[in-house]
Amino acid sequence: MTKAELVEEVSRVSDLTKKHSEVIVDTVFRSIIDALQKGEKIELRGFGSFRLRKREPRKGRNPKTGARVDVPPKRVPYFKPGKELKDLINEADEGLMPPPPEGGAASEPGGALPGV
């Protein structure tokens, strides 16, 4: 889903104009970015959390020349999905996954389960 599709969905569900929906979506994104820049974590119950991970300085290599370069420390945003989101995604997947083949490799001699 793109940002434009998200704006469209907010507009459709809320009966707001696309312009108002875009302001809402931009405000949510800007709030998340601002909080991360301040080093705060964002927790959206049932959805997940945004946090920062600190990367230590390290030695790297320039792929063209092979020369060693210093890679400075940095902060990297990280999203950790919540249990409810994981459950909803896996619940949806259960209806889409084809059933396992009958008499698969595990039931054949020399299959995945030894001695079966």
NUBALUM-164838 format. One record per atom (N, C-alpha, C): x, y negated, z; atom name; residue in one letter. Coordinates in nm, 3 decimals. Atoms other than C-alpha are relative to their C-alpha. Layout:
N
+---------+---------+---------+------+------+
!       u !       v !       w ! name ! resn !
+---------+---------+---------+------+------+
!       X !       Y !       Z !   CA !    a !
...
+---------+---------+---------+------+------+
END
This chain:
116
+---------+---------+---------+------+------+
!       u !       v !       w ! name ! resn !
+---------+---------+---------+------+------+
!   0.085 !   0.117 !   0.000 !    N !    m !
!   0.000 !   0.000 !   0.000 !   CA !    m !
!   0.090 !  -0.124 !   0.000 !    C !    m !
!  -0.076 !   0.124 !   0.008 !    N !    t !
!   0.134 !  -0.341 !  -0.094 !   CA !    t !
!  -0.066 !  -0.107 !   0.089 !    C !    t !
!   0.055 !   0.110 !  -0.079 !    N !    k !
!   0.083 !  -0.668 !   0.092 !   CA !    k !
!  -0.129 !  -0.051 !  -0.066 !    C !    k !
!   0.119 !   0.047 !   0.071 !    N !    a !
!  -0.166 !  -0.777 !  -0.177 !   CA !    a !
!  -0.118 !   0.095 !   0.022 !    C !    a !
!   0.107 !  -0.097 !  -0.025 !    N !    e !
!  -0.364 !  -0.455 !  -0.130 !   CA !    e !
!  -0.050 !  -0.010 !   0.144 !    C !    e !
!   0.039 !   0.017 !  -0.140 !    N !    l !
!  -0.363 !  -0.509 !   0.247 !   CA !    l !
!  -0.089 !  -0.124 !   0.015 !    C !    l !
!   0.080 !   0.123 !  -0.003 !    N !    v !
!  -0.494 !  -0.866 !   0.200 !   CA !    v !
!  -0.138 !   0.028 !  -0.059 !    C !    v !
!   0.127 !  -0.036 !   0.065 !    N !    e !
!  -0.763 !  -0.730 !  -0.033 !   CA !    e !
!  -0.089 !   0.081 !   0.095 !    C !    e !
!   0.076 !  -0.085 !  -0.093 !    N !    e !
!  -0.869 !  -0.468 !   0.225 !   CA !    e !
!  -0.053 !  -0.082 !   0.118 !    C !    e !
!   0.045 !   0.087 !  -0.111 !    N !    v !
!  -0.885 !  -0.724 !   0.509 !   CA !    v !
!  -0.115 !  -0.088 !  -0.047 !    C !    v !
!   0.105 !   0.085 !   0.057 !    N !    s !
!  -1.092 !  -0.951 !   0.286 !   CA !    s !
!  -0.131 !   0.078 !  -0.017 !    C !    s !
!   0.118 !  -0.083 !   0.026 !    N !    r !
!  -1.329 !  -0.669 !   0.191 !   CA !    r !
!  -0.071 !   0.039 !   0.130 !    C !    r !
!   0.057 !  -0.050 !  -0.124 !    N !    v !
!  -1.381 !  -0.537 !   0.544 !   CA !    v !
!  -0.055 !  -0.113 !   0.088 !    C !    v !
!   0.038 !   0.109 !  -0.091 !    N !    s !
!  -1.411 !  -0.875 !   0.719 !   CA !    s !
!  -0.092 !  -0.104 !  -0.062 !    C !    s !
!   0.080 !   0.100 !   0.071 !    N !    d !
!  -1.612 !  -1.068 !   0.458 !   CA !    d !
!   0.063 !  -0.139 !   0.006 !    C !    d !
!  -0.073 !   0.127 !   0.006 !    N !    l !
!  -1.344 !  -1.339 !   0.461 !   CA !    l !
!   0.051 !  -0.020 !  -0.142 !    C !    l !
!  -0.059 !   0.024 !   0.131 !    N !    t !
!  -1.198 !  -1.505 !   0.158 !   CA !    t !
!   0.139 !   0.062 !  -0.004 !    C !    t !
!  -0.136 !  -0.054 !   0.014 !    N !    k !
!  -0.872 !  -1.370 !   0.020 !   CA !    k !
!   0.102 !  -0.094 !   0.063 !    C !    k !
!  -0.093 !   0.100 !  -0.056 !    N !    k !
!  -0.702 !  -1.694 !   0.126 !   CA !    k !
!   0.005 !   0.013 !   0.152 !    C !    k !
!   0.004 !  -0.016 !  -0.145 !    N !    h !
!  -0.816 !  -1.653 !   0.489 !   CA !    h !
!   0.063 !   0.134 !   0.041 !    C !    h !
!  -0.058 !  -0.132 !  -0.029 !    N !    s !
!  -0.721 !  -1.284 !   0.483 !   CA !    s !
!   0.151 !  -0.003 !  -0.014 !    C !    s !
!  -0.144 !   0.011 !   0.019 !    N !    e !
!  -0.377 !  -1.371 !   0.351 !   CA !    e !
!   0.065 !  -0.073 !   0.118 !    C !    e !
!  -0.052 !   0.072 !  -0.117 !    N !    v !
!  -0.327 !  -1.618 !   0.638 !   CA !    v !
!   0.009 !   0.095 !   0.120 !    C !    v !
!   0.002 !  -0.096 !  -0.111 !    N !    i !
!  -0.420 !  -1.344 !   0.887 !   CA !    i !
!   0.115 !   0.100 !  -0.014 !    C !    i !
!  -0.107 !  -0.098 !   0.023 !    N !    v !
!  -0.184 !  -1.087 !   0.732 !   CA !    v !
!   0.136 !  -0.065 !   0.018 !    C !    v !
!  -0.128 !   0.071 !  -0.015 !    N !    d !
!   0.099 !  -1.342 !   0.710 !   CA !    d !
!   0.029 !  -0.031 !   0.146 !    C !    d !
!  -0.018 !   0.032 !  -0.142 !    N !    t !
!   0.043 !  -1.442 !   1.075 !   CA !    t !
!   0.043 !   0.124 !   0.078 !    C !    t !
!  -0.039 !  -0.125 !  -0.068 !    N !    v !
!   0.064 !  -1.080 !   1.191 !   CA !    v !
!   0.145 !   0.034 !  -0.031 !    C !    v !
!  -0.138 !  -0.030 !   0.039 !    N !    f !
!   0.385 !  -1.020 !   0.994 !   CA !    f !
!   0.098 !  -0.099 !   0.063 !    C !    f !
!  -0.088 !   0.103 !  -0.055 !    N !    r !
!   0.538 !  -1.350 !   1.108 !   CA !    r !
!   0.017 !   0.020 !   0.151 !    C !    r !
!  -0.006 !  -0.024 !  -0.145 !    N !    s !
!   0.454 !  -1.269 !   1.473 !   CA !    s !
!   0.092 !   0.117 !   0.032 !    C !    s !
!  -0.087 !  -0.116 !  -0.020 !    N !    i !
!   0.625 !  -0.930 !   1.447 !   CA !    i !
!   0.145 !  -0.039 !  -0.024 !    C !    i !
!  -0.137 !   0.043 !   0.033 !    N !    i !
!   0.933 !  -1.086 !   1.283 !   CA !    i !
!   0.055 !  -0.090 !   0.109 !    C !    i !
!  -0.045 !   0.094 !  -0.104 !    N !    d !
!   0.952 !  -1.367 !   1.541 !   CA !    d !
!   0.034 !   0.073 !   0.130 !    C !    d !
!  -0.026 !  -0.076 !  -0.123 !    N !    a !
!   0.928 !  -1.122 !   1.832 !   CA !    a !
!   0.128 !   0.081 !  -0.012 !    C !    a !
!  -0.122 !  -0.078 !   0.019 !    N !    l !
!   1.200 !  -0.900 !   1.686 !   CA !    l !
!   0.124 !  -0.089 !   0.000 !    C !    l !
!  -0.113 !   0.093 !   0.000 !    N !    q !
!   1.427 !  -1.201 !   1.627 !   CA !    q !
!   0.037 !  -0.042 !   0.142 !    C !    q !
!  -0.025 !   0.035 !  -0.140 !    N !    k !
!   1.390 !  -1.282 !   1.999 !   CA !    k !
!   0.048 !   0.120 !   0.080 !    C !    k !
!  -0.045 !  -0.121 !  -0.070 !    N !    g !
!   1.489 !  -0.925 !   2.086 !   CA !    g !
!  -0.112 !   0.070 !   0.075 !    C !    g !
!   0.115 !  -0.062 !  -0.067 !    N !    e !
!   1.139 !  -0.833 !   2.204 !   CA !    e !
!  -0.043 !   0.125 !  -0.076 !    C !    e !
!   0.057 !  -0.114 !   0.070 !    N !    k !
!   0.967 !  -0.506 !   2.127 !   CA !    k !
!  -0.151 !  -0.022 !  -0.012 !    C !    k !
!   0.143 !   0.015 !   0.026 !    N !    i !
!   0.616 !  -0.489 !   1.986 !   CA !    i !
!  -0.064 !   0.137 !   0.014 !    C !    i !
!   0.071 !  -0.126 !  -0.018 !    N !    e !
!   0.379 !  -0.217 !   2.101 !   CA !    e !
!  -0.145 !  -0.018 !  -0.041 !    C !    e !
!   0.138 !   0.001 !   0.045 !    N !    l !
!   0.053 !  -0.159 !   1.918 !   CA !    l !
!  -0.060 !   0.135 !   0.037 !    C !    l !
!   0.054 !  -0.125 !  -0.054 !    N !    r !
!  -0.133 !   0.105 !   2.118 !   CA !    r !
!  -0.076 !   0.077 !  -0.108 !    C !    r !
!   0.065 !  -0.085 !   0.097 !    N !    g !
!  -0.245 !   0.395 !   1.902 !   CA !    g !
!   0.060 !  -0.008 !  -0.139 !    C !    g !
!  -0.062 !   0.015 !   0.132 !    N !    f !
!  -0.034 !   0.276 !   1.609 !   CA !    f !
!   0.149 !   0.030 !   0.008 !    C !    f !
!  -0.143 !  -0.023 !  -0.014 !    N !    g !
!   0.330 !   0.254 !   1.715 !   CA !    g !
!   0.068 !  -0.123 !   0.056 !    C !    g !
!  -0.076 !   0.113 !  -0.054 !    N !    s !
!   0.607 !   0.021 !   1.822 !   CA !    s !
!   0.115 !  -0.035 !  -0.093 !    C !    s !
!  -0.114 !   0.053 !   0.074 !    N !    f !
!   0.865 !  -0.195 !   1.654 !   CA !    f !
!   0.107 !  -0.036 !   0.102 !    C !    f !
!  -0.111 !   0.029 !  -0.090 !    N !    r !
!   1.205 !  -0.217 !   1.821 !   CA !    r !
!   0.124 !  -0.032 !  -0.082 !    C !    r !
!  -0.127 !   0.025 !   0.065 !    N !    l !
!   1.558 !  -0.319 !   1.744 !   CA !    l !
!   0.101 !   0.105 !   0.047 !    C !    l !
!  -0.112 !  -0.086 !  -0.034 !    N !    r !
!   1.850 !  -0.082 !   1.733 !   CA !    r !
!   0.128 !  -0.077 !  -0.028 !    C !    r !
!  -0.127 !   0.070 !   0.017 !    N !    k !
!   2.199 !  -0.217 !   1.779 !   CA !    k !
!   0.101 !   0.092 !  -0.066 !    C !    k !
!  -0.107 !  -0.074 !   0.067 !    N !    r !
!   2.465 !  -0.097 !   1.539 !   CA !    r !
!   0.133 !  -0.059 !   0.043 !    C !    r !
!  -0.132 !   0.045 !  -0.045 !    N !    e !
!   2.818 !  -0.119 !   1.673 !   CA !    e !
!   0.087 !  -0.034 !  -0.121 !    C !    e !
!  -0.092 !   0.028 !   0.111 !    N !    p !
!   3.098 !  -0.266 !   1.461 !   CA !    p !
!   0.076 !   0.128 !  -0.035 !    C !    p !
!  -0.069 !  -0.122 !   0.043 !    N !    r !
!   3.280 !  -0.003 !   1.258 !   CA !    r !
!   0.090 !  -0.031 !  -0.118 !    C !    r !
!  -0.086 !   0.010 !   0.117 !    N !    k !
!   3.537 !   0.051 !   0.989 !   CA !    k !
!  -0.070 !   0.070 !  -0.116 !    C !    k !
!   0.060 !  -0.058 !   0.119 !    N !    g !
!   3.402 !   0.112 !   0.640 !   CA !    g !
!   0.099 !  -0.003 !  -0.113 !    C !    g !
!  -0.085 !   0.002 !   0.119 !    N !    r !
!   3.542 !   0.151 !   0.292 !   CA !    r !
!  -0.075 !  -0.065 !  -0.115 !    C !    r !
!   0.055 !   0.057 !   0.123 !    N !    n !
!   3.485 !  -0.053 !  -0.021 !   CA !    n !
!  -0.006 !   0.114 !  -0.101 !    C !    n !
!   0.011 !  -0.115 !   0.091 !    N !    p !
!   3.349 !   0.208 !  -0.266 !   CA !    p !
!   0.079 !  -0.017 !  -0.130 !    C !    p !
!  -0.074 !   0.022 !   0.125 !    N !    k !
!   3.522 !   0.045 !  -0.565 !   CA !    k !
!   0.149 !   0.016 !   0.018 !    C !    k !
!  -0.146 !   0.003 !  -0.017 !    N !    t !
!   3.869 !  -0.005 !  -0.423 !   CA !    t !
!   0.050 !   0.101 !   0.101 !    C !    t !
!  -0.043 !  -0.091 !  -0.106 !    N !    g !
!   3.876 !   0.234 !  -0.128 !   CA !    g !
!   0.064 !  -0.073 !   0.117 !    C !    g !
!  -0.062 !   0.078 !  -0.107 !    N !    a !
!   4.010 !  -0.050 !   0.088 !   CA !    a !
!  -0.088 !   0.004 !   0.125 !    C !    a !
!   0.073 !   0.002 !  -0.127 !    N !    r !
!   3.914 !  -0.046 !   0.456 !   CA !    r !
!  -0.056 !  -0.140 !   0.025 !    C !    r !
!   0.063 !   0.129 !  -0.033 !    N !    v !
!   3.673 !  -0.319 !   0.562 !   CA !    v !
!  -0.064 !   0.011 !   0.137 !    C !    v !
!   0.067 !   0.005 !  -0.129 !    N !    d !
!   3.536 !  -0.427 !   0.898 !   CA !    d !
!  -0.149 !  -0.026 !  -0.024 !    C !    d !
!   0.145 !   0.019 !   0.009 !    N !    v !
!   3.159 !  -0.386 !   0.920 !   CA !    v !
!  -0.043 !  -0.058 !   0.134 !    C !    v !
!   0.035 !   0.067 !  -0.126 !    N !    p !
!   3.024 !  -0.632 !   1.180 !   CA !    p !
!  -0.118 !   0.069 !   0.070 !    C !    p !
!   0.118 !  -0.055 !  -0.070 !    N !    p !
!   2.773 !  -0.534 !   1.449 !   CA !    p !
!  -0.127 !  -0.066 !  -0.053 !    C !    p !
!   0.126 !   0.057 !   0.046 !    N !    k !
!   2.410 !  -0.586 !   1.360 !   CA !    k !
!  -0.117 !   0.065 !   0.071 !    C !    k !
!   0.125 !  -0.052 !  -0.055 !    N !    r !
!   2.055 !  -0.536 !   1.478 !   CA !    r !
!  -0.087 !   0.045 !  -0.117 !    C !    r !
!   0.080 !  -0.057 !   0.108 !    N !    v !
!   1.828 !  -0.315 !   1.268 !   CA !    v !
!  -0.141 !   0.028 !   0.055 !    C !    v !
!   0.136 !  -0.029 !  -0.047 !    N !    p !
!   1.446 !  -0.306 !   1.300 !   CA !    p !
!  -0.031 !   0.148 !  -0.019 !    C !    p !
!   0.035 !  -0.141 !  -0.001 !    N !    y !
!   1.301 !   0.037 !   1.374 !   CA !    y !
!  -0.146 !   0.013 !   0.038 !    C !    y !
!   0.141 !  -0.025 !  -0.033 !    N !    f !
!   0.940 !   0.158 !   1.373 !   CA !    f !
!  -0.013 !   0.141 !   0.052 !    C !    f !
!   0.026 !  -0.131 !  -0.058 !    N !    k !
!   0.837 !   0.443 !   1.599 !   CA !    k !
!  -0.151 !   0.020 !   0.002 !    C !    k !
!   0.145 !  -0.022 !   0.003 !    N !    p !
!   0.490 !   0.579 !   1.519 !   CA !    p !
!  -0.051 !   0.054 !   0.134 !    C !    p !
!   0.063 !  -0.046 !  -0.123 !    N !    g !
!   0.255 !   0.638 !   1.812 !   CA !    g !
!  -0.062 !   0.138 !  -0.018 !    C !    g !
!   0.056 !  -0.135 !   0.003 !    N !    k !
!   0.108 !   0.976 !   1.901 !   CA !    k !
!  -0.133 !   0.003 !  -0.075 !    C !    k !
!   0.131 !   0.002 !   0.066 !    N !    e !
!  -0.241 !   0.877 !   1.785 !   CA !    e !
!   0.015 !  -0.011 !  -0.153 !    C !    e !
!  -0.024 !   0.013 !   0.144 !    N !    l !
!  -0.109 !   0.770 !   1.441 !   CA !    l !
!   0.051 !   0.132 !  -0.058 !    C !    l !
!  -0.053 !  -0.130 !   0.046 !    N !    k !
!   0.089 !   1.095 !   1.407 !   CA !    k !
!  -0.112 !   0.103 !  -0.010 !    C !    k !
!   0.110 !  -0.096 !  -0.001 !    N !    d !
!  -0.218 !   1.298 !   1.502 !   CA !    d !
!  -0.097 !  -0.025 !  -0.115 !    C !    d !
!   0.092 !   0.032 !   0.109 !    N !    l !
!  -0.439 !   1.113 !   1.251 !   CA !    l !
!   0.058 !   0.040 !  -0.135 !    C !    l !
!  -0.064 !  -0.035 !   0.127 !    N !    i !
!  -0.187 !   1.166 !   0.971 !   CA !    i !
!   0.003 !   0.151 !  -0.017 !    C !    i !
!  -0.006 !  -0.146 !   0.009 !    N !    n !
!  -0.142 !   1.536 !   1.052 !   CA !    n !
!  -0.138 !   0.061 !  -0.015 !    C !    n !
!   0.138 !  -0.046 !   0.014 !    N !    e !
!  -0.518 !   1.581 !   1.084 !   CA !    e !
!  -0.044 !  -0.012 !  -0.146 !    C !    e !
!   0.036 !   0.021 !   0.140 !    N !    a !
!  -0.563 !   1.437 !   0.734 !   CA !    a !
!   0.074 !   0.099 !  -0.090 !    C !    a !
!  -0.079 !  -0.093 !   0.080 !    N !    d !
!  -0.284 !   1.660 !   0.599 !   CA !    d !
!  -0.054 !   0.142 !   0.005 !    C !    d !
!   0.049 !  -0.137 !  -0.014 !    N !    e !
!  -0.450 !   1.977 !   0.730 !   CA !    e !
!  -0.101 !   0.035 !  -0.109 !    C !    e !
!   0.098 !  -0.026 !   0.105 !    N !    g !
!  -0.731 !   1.942 !   0.476 !   CA !    g !
!   0.061 !   0.002 !  -0.139 !    C !    g !
!  -0.063 !   0.008 !   0.131 !    N !    l !
!  -0.487 !   1.881 !   0.190 !   CA !    l !
!   0.098 !   0.113 !  -0.028 !    C !    l !
!  -0.102 !  -0.102 !   0.019 !    N !    m !
!  -0.238 !   2.161 !   0.249 !   CA !    m !
!  -0.063 !   0.129 !  -0.051 !    C !    m !
!   0.054 !  -0.127 !   0.049 !    N !    p !
!  -0.297 !   2.476 !   0.046 !   CA !    p !
!   0.027 !   0.111 !   0.101 !    C !    p !
!  -0.024 !  -0.109 !  -0.095 !    N !    p !
!  -0.330 !   2.797 !   0.245 !   CA !    p !
!   0.127 !   0.075 !  -0.040 !    C !    p !
!  -0.121 !  -0.076 !   0.033 !    N !    p !
!  -0.014 !   3.009 !   0.271 !   CA !    p !
!  -0.036 !   0.120 !  -0.087 !    C !    p !
!   0.031 !  -0.115 !   0.087 !    N !    p !
!   0.008 !   3.284 !   0.007 !   CA !    p !
!  -0.012 !   0.127 !   0.083 !    C !    p !
!   0.018 !  -0.126 !  -0.072 !    N !    e !
!  -0.113 !   3.624 !   0.122 !   CA !    e !
!   0.115 !   0.092 !  -0.033 !    C !    e !
!  -0.108 !  -0.096 !   0.021 !    N !    g !
!   0.156 !   3.884 !   0.170 !   CA !    g !
!   0.127 !  -0.069 !  -0.046 !    C !    g !
!  -0.117 !   0.077 !   0.040 !    N !    g !
!   0.431 !   3.622 !   0.143 !   CA !    g !
!   0.131 !   0.069 !   0.033 !    C !    g !
!  -0.135 !  -0.055 !  -0.016 !    N !    a !
!   0.806 !   3.675 !   0.175 !   CA !    a !
!   0.022 !   0.056 !   0.139 !    C !    a !
!  -0.023 !  -0.046 !  -0.136 !    N !    a !
!   0.785 !   3.723 !   0.550 !   CA !    a !
!  -0.050 !   0.141 !   0.022 !    C !    a !
!   0.055 !  -0.134 !  -0.021 !    N !    s !
!   0.580 !   4.042 !   0.514 !   CA !    s !
!   0.068 !   0.105 !  -0.088 !    C !    s !
!  -0.069 !  -0.095 !   0.087 !    N !    e !
!   0.802 !   4.200 !   0.250 !   CA !    e !
!   0.129 !   0.048 !   0.066 !    C !    e !
!  -0.128 !  -0.046 !  -0.055 !    N !    p !
!   1.104 !   4.414 !   0.337 !   CA !    p !
!   0.111 !  -0.096 !  -0.043 !    C !    p !
!  -0.109 !   0.094 !   0.028 !    N !    g !
!   1.409 !   4.194 !   0.361 !   CA !    g !
!  -0.047 !  -0.144 !  -0.003 !    C !    g !
!   0.056 !   0.134 !   0.001 !    N !    g !
!   1.183 !   3.891 !   0.405 !   CA !    g !
!   0.058 !  -0.087 !   0.111 !    C !    g !
!  -0.050 !   0.098 !  -0.095 !    N !    a !
!   1.221 !   3.599 !   0.641 !   CA !    a !
!   0.002 !   0.052 !   0.143 !    C !    a !
!   0.005 !  -0.052 !  -0.136 !    N !    l !
!   1.134 !   3.800 !   0.954 !   CA !    l !
!   0.062 !   0.140 !   0.002 !    C !    l !
!  -0.064 !  -0.133 !   0.000 !    N !    p !
!   1.381 !   4.084 !   1.011 !   CA !    p !
!  -0.077 !   0.099 !   0.085 !    C !    p !
!   0.064 !  -0.108 !  -0.074 !    N !    g !
!   1.237 !   4.414 !   1.120 !   CA !    g !
!  -0.150 !   0.001 !  -0.008 !    C !    g !
!   0.147 !   0.003 !   0.012 !    N !    v !
!   0.881 !   4.330 !   1.013 !   CA !    v !
!  -0.039 !   0.066 !  -0.127 !    C !    v !
+---------+---------+---------+------+------+
END
